[in-house]
Amino acid sequence: MNVKEADFTYIREKTGATAGNLSVQINKLAEAEYLQVKKSFKENYPLTTCSVTSKGRKAFEEYVSSLQEYLKPTK
């Protein structure tokens, strides 16, 4: 969430995911309108660039908030 957009290779390196697994996850997130995916070419090589949509950012913030609430110590 710290970068405006990221290419496929960057995301794969940061997550440690396999290319096949990451491709499936990106497609699912794009179908849910959480990611915007742009496909192009750079020096004759395919380039997939992803950016988080406002809907995706909101869903992520709600997820983090839910985790924080769940992890709060009970008194």
C-alpha positions in Angstrom: 0.0 0.0 0.0 3.1 2.2 0.1 3.5 2.6 -3.6 1.1 4.2 -6.1 1.5 1.3 -8.6 3.7 -1.7 -8.9 4.7 -4.1 -11.7 4.2 -7.8 -11.6 7.9 -8.6 -11.0 8.1 -6.1 -8.0 4.9 -7.7 -6.4 6.2 -11.2 -7.0 9.6 -10.4 -5.3 7.9 -8.6 -2.4 5.4 -11.4 -1.7 7.5 -14.4 -2.6 4.5 -15.8 -4.5 4.9 -17.9 -7.6 4.1 -16.3 -10.9 1.1 -18.5 -11.5 -0.3 -18.0 -8.0 0.2 -14.2 -8.2 -1.5 -14.1 -11.6 -4.6 -15.8 -10.2 -4.7 -13.5 -7.2 -4.3 -10.4 -9.3 -7.1 -11.5 -11.5 -9.4 -12.1 -8.5 -8.6 -8.7 -7.0 -9.2 -7.1 -10.4 -12.6 -8.8 -10.7 -13.5 -7.5 -7.3 -12.5 -4.1 -8.5 -9.8 -3.8 -5.8 -7.0 -3.5 -8.3 -6.7 -1.8 -11.7 -4.5 -3.8 -14.0 -2.7 -2.2 -17.0 -1.0 -4.4 -19.6 1.6 -3.0 -21.9 5.1 -3.6 -23.3 8.5 -2.4 -22.2 11.4 -3.0 -24.6 9.4 -5.8 -26.3 8.6 -7.6 -23.0 5.1 -7.8 -21.5 4.6 -5.4 -18.6 1.7 -5.8 -16.1 1.2 -2.9 -13.7 -1.2 -2.9 -10.8 -2.6 -0.1 -8.8 -5.0 -0.2 -5.8 -8.4 1.3 -6.5 -10.3 3.4 -3.9 -12.6 0.4 -3.3 -9.6 -1.8 -2.7 -8.0 0.7 -0.4 -11.2 1.0 1.6 -11.5 -2.8 1.8 -7.9 -3.1 3.0 -8.4 -0.5 5.7 -11.5 -2.3 6.9 -9.6 -5.6 7.0 -6.8 -4.0 9.0 -9.3 -2.4 11.4 -11.0 -5.7 11.9 -7.7 -7.4 12.7 -6.8 -4.7 15.2 -10.1 -5.1 16.9 -9.7 -8.9 17.0 -6.2 -8.6 18.5 -7.1 -6.1 21.2 -6.5 -7.6 24.6 -9.7 -8.2 26.6 -9.9 -6.8 30.1 
